[in-house]
Amino acid sequence: MTANQYRLMFVPLLATLILGGFVTTVGLITGPAALKYGVAITDIASQFTWFTGGVFLGGILAFFIFDYFLIKPVILCSYVVSVCLIIWLHFSTQYFLLPFLLSVIGALMAIVTCGGVTVITQQWVAKQRQMIMVSQDAMFNGGGIVFSGAVTWFVLNEFEWTSVYLIVAVLIGIVVLLTATSSFEPVLESEEEVDVVGTWNAGIILVGISLLLFMMAKISIFVWAPQFLQQAFGAGPEVGGQFMTNVFTAAFVGSLLGTWAASKVDVKYLLYCFVVLSMFSVFALTVVSSTSIVLLLAYGYGLSVSATFNSYVAFGLSFVEQPSHKNVVYLQLMSGFGSTLAPFVSSMIVDVTDSITSAMQFCFVTLFFVAISLVLCHLLHHRMVRSSSAALT
């Protein structure tokens, strides 16, 4: 690779790490944020729906923005504005500004992330492209390890709840520098748009719904697990931080192992194992009575969410003979919609029941329905394969 490509490689990788700085720390900063603004913890947790909603909206906007604007200026403008908004968020004491700041930051980060994926497709092919794509999962999970540790230290030392975002701002500054000094001229010839509309069938639609439910449960765990440990076991914030660190340590390793496993077995069986492990881990969290066991269960849960999204995408596209970008976008949007709903729905449940345990039980029930949906998907896929075999004979 050229020096320019090495610089460009870190643009999408760091963009994923930066997004992880916001997503993976929600459950650890809700308590300090609630104390600062003098509001209920459920109110703060629900505010992060604005961030995940912004990410969802930014993903939609990115499909249109890059039709009219070049990637380099979009990344530069988006990240410069993001840094300004993060600084504003850090120094602001106005609670009513949170929805605006979080949603705009989320949208801008999603736009840059989508732009980074486009850069990958323009600069690399085959195994190099695959390696960098998979590395994004590893960066997100690795970010969970780093940022969970950083937030725990900030909380224990009574820093502002937004202090971790200043680290994110520094990383954004590095990406801005890399972007400004790099050429984004495509190395590869742009592929002609294939005039093929993906076949929509019950299988891929049901996989999308299953993915939505899975992401809703996944992000809800991120939001409430640290608070659950403090309420159920009387533990301090350092235990919640250790729990999240364990989750993302296992997810980091799992994202690497999952890529290898996907090359050996049918991805749908890998997905089934992930969902069953996730359901078991969440159920066990609600019934064990020891923090040491909970911290061990964090490894199991982390492994269960390590490469699940990519497994869902691969399984969903297997229902379509000639997948189009619309099929991929559908799965991405269902994932984003599930993430958007998670803070709002789980906060509403905690608010109504006045118990964080109910949020964990909600996640288990949601994962149970995910498992049922995958059974139906399996039956549909089996019938499709059997029909295709009969047609060939």
N, C-alpha and C positions, 0 to 999 in steps of 0.2 A: 504494500500500500504506500501511497505517497504521503508526504508530511501533511498535505491538505486534507487527505482522507482521514488521517489519524485525528486531526482536529475536529473534523466533521463527525467522526464516530462518537465523540464525547458529547456532542450536542443532544442527540436523542437519549443517550444513557443518563446524562445528568438531568435532563428534563423529567425522566421517570423518577429519579431519586428526589428531585424537588417536589414533585406531586406527592410522593410518599411522605415527605416531611409534614404535609397537611393531613393526609388521610390516616396515617398510622398512629397519630398522636392524640386523636380526638378524645378517647377515653381517659387519657392521663391529664388533660388540661381542663376538662369540664369543671372539676371541683374548684381549682384556683380561680377560674374565670367567674364562676358563680359567686364566689366570695368577693371578688373585686367589684362586680356590678350589683351585688346585693339582691340577686334573684335566685329562684329555685334551680337546682341542677338540671331538672327536666327542661326548663326554659332554655338554658345554655345548650344542652345537647340537641334540642330541636333546631337551634339556630344553624347548626352545621348542615341542615338540609339545604340551606341557601348555597353553601359551598359545593356540595355534591350536585345540586341542581344546576349551578353554574358550570360545573364540569360537563354535565349532560348537554347543556345548551351550547357550550363551546365546541363540543364534538360535532354537533349539527352545523354550527356556523363554519367550522373548518372545511367542510365539504364544498362550501361556496366561496369562501374567502380566497382559497388558493387557485380558484379559477380566474381571479381578477388581479391578484397581487402576488409578487414574488415572495418566496419563502424567507429570504434573508431579512428584508425590511419588516416583515410581519413579526418574526422572532424578536428582532431588536426592539420594535415598538411595544410589543406585548410584554416583554420582560422589563423594560425600563418603567413602564406604567405599573407593573406588578410590584417592583421595588418601592415605588412611591406610595402605593396603597398599603404595603406591608408596614412601612414606617409610620404611615398615618394610623393604621390599626394599633401599632405598638404604643403610640403616645396618646391616642384618643381615649377619653373617659366617657364618651357618649354611647350608651347601649343601643340606641335606635339606629346607629350607623352600621352595626354588625351585619345585618342582612345585605346591605349594599356592598360593603367592602368584601365580604366573603364570596358573594355571588360573582362579582366582577373578577376577583382574583382567580376563582375557580374556572371561569370561562376563558380567561387569558392563558392559564396554564394548560388547559385542554387543547387550545388552539396550537400552542407551541409543541405539545406532545404529538398531535396529529401531523404537524409540519415535520417533526423529527422522523416519524415513520416514513413520510414521503421521501425525505433525504436518503434514508436507508435503501429504498427501492430504486433511487436514481444513481446510487454510487456502488452498490454491491450486488452480486448474484450468487446463486447456488449456496454452497456451504458457508461462505462468508456472510451472506445476508441472513441465513438461518441463525448463525452464531450470534450476530448482533441482536437479532430479534429476541432470542432466548435470553441474552444478557440483560435485556430490559426487565424481565421478570426477576432476575437475580438482583438487579439494582434496586427495584422496588422493595423486595424482601430484605435486602441488606440495609436499605434505608430505615426499615422498621426497627432493625437492631440498633443502629446508631442513634436515631432520633428518640427512641424509647429511653435509652440510657441518658441522653442529653436532657430530656424533659424531666426525668426522675431527679436528676441532679439539680436542675433549676427549681423544681418544686420544693425539694428538701432544704434548699438554701434561700427560699422565699423570694425568688426572682419573679418578675412579671410573667403572666401566663403566656404572653406572646414572645417571650425571649427566644424560644426555639425558632421562631419565624425569622429572627435576625440571622441565624445560621443559614436558613433557606435563602435569605436575601443575598448573603455572601456567595452562595453557590450560583445564584442567578447572575451575579456580577461576573463570575468566571465564564458562564455560558455566553454572556453578552460579549466578553472579550474574545472568546473563541469564534463567535459568529462574525464579529467585526473584522477579524483578521483572516477569514477563510473565504474561498470561492465556492459558491453553491452551483456552479455550472455542472449540469448532469454529465456523468461519465458515460452512462448508458443511453442508447437511443430509446426514446419514449415509445412504449408499446402502443400499437393502435388499439383503440377502444373496440372491444369485441361486442358486436350487436347481438347479444344473447341475454334474454331475460331469464333469470333463475326461476326454476319451477318451484312454485309455492305449494307445499303440501302440508298435511296435518303433522307430519313428523318434524319438520324444521320449525314450524310454528310452536309446537309443544316443547321442543328443546329450548326455544327462546323464553317461553313462560317459566320453564324449570330453572333456567339461568337467572331470570329475574328474582325468583324466590330464593335461590341459593345466595345471590349477592345481597339481598335484603337481610338474610340471616347472618351472613359473614360480616357486613359492616356494623350491624347491631351488636355483635359480639365485641368488635373493636371499640364501640362507643361505651358499652356498659360493663364489660368484664372487670376492668380495674376498680370501678365503683362497687361492683358486686362483691369483690374480695374484701373491700373495706367494710361493707355493711354486714356480710355474712360471717366473716371471721375476725372482725375487729382489727384487721391488719392496717399497716400504714401505707402511704403512697409508694414506698420503695418496693413493696410486694407486688403491687399492680404494675409497676415498671418492670420488675423481673418477669412477671407473667408475659407481658407483651414482648419483652426481649426474647424469651424462650419461644414464643409463637413465631417470631420472624426469623430466629435462628433456624428452626426446623423448616420454615417455609423456604428459606434461602437454599438449604441443602436439598429440600424436596424439589425445588424448581430445576435443579441440575439433574437429580436422579430421575425426575419425571420425564425429562427430555430423552434420556437414555431408554427408559422403560417404554416410551411411546414408539420407539423404533423396533421393539421386540414383540409387543402384544397389541391386539386391537385396542384402540384408544377408548372405546366405549367401556371396556372392562376396567381400564384404569380409572375412568370417571366414576364408575359404580363403586369402586374401592374407596375413592376419595370421599364420596358422599356418605357412605356407610360409616367410615372412620370419623367424619365430621359430626354425624348424628350421635354416635356413641360418645365422643368426647364431650359434646355439649350436655348430653344427659348426665354423664358422670360428674360434670362440674356442679350440677345442682343437687347431688346426693352425697358427695364425699364430705368428710368432716375435718380434713387435714390440709393445711396450706401446702405442705410438702408434696402431697399427692396432686393437688391442683396445679402446682408448678410443673410436675411431670406430665400432667394431662395437656398442658400448654404445648408441649412438643408434638403430641399426637394431633392436636387441633391445627397447629402450624403446618404439619405435613399434609393435612387434609385440604388445605386451601392453597398449597404451593403452586400447582400447575393446573388448577381446575378450570380456569377460564379458557386456556388454550385447548384443553380436552373437550370442553363444551363446544367450542367453535369447530374443531375437527369433526366431532360427532354430528353436529347440526348440518354441516356441509356434506356429510356422507349421504344425506337424504336427497341430495340434488345431483343430477347427472352432470350438469354443466353449471356450476355455481357462478353467480355474477357478484359484482361489488355490492349489489343491493342485499344479497343474502348475508354478506359479512356485516354490512352496516346495521341490518336488523338485529343481529346478535349483539353487536356492540351497544346499540341503543337500549336493548332489553337489559343488558348488564348495567348500563348507566342509570336506567330508570329504577332498577332495584336498589342501587346504591343511594339514589336520591331519596327514595321512600324510607330507607332504614332509620335515619335519625328521627324523622317525624313520627312514624308509626310506633317505634319502640318507646319514644319519649311519651307519647300519648298513653300507651299501655302502663308505663310506670306511674304516670300522673294519676290515672284512674284507679289503679290498684294500690298506690302508695308503697310499692315494693319493687326493688330492682330485680329480685329473684324472678318476678313475673316476666321481665324482659328476656331472661335466659330461657325460661320455659317456652316463651313465644318463639324463640329461635329453634328450640328442639321440635316444636310442633311444625314450624315452617319447613325444617329439614325433613320431617316425616313426609310431608306432602311432596317435597322434592323427590324423595325416594320413590313414592308412588308414581309420580310423573315419569320418572326414568324407567320404571317397569313398563308403563304404557309405551314409552318411546322404543324400548327394546322390542316389544311385540310388533310395533309398526315397522321397525327396521328389519326384523326377521321376515315379516310378510313381504316387504319390498324386495329383499334379497331373493326370497323364494320365487317371487313373480318374475324377477329378472332372469333367474336361472331357467325357469320354465319357458320364457320367451326365446332364450338362446337355443334351447333344445327343440 
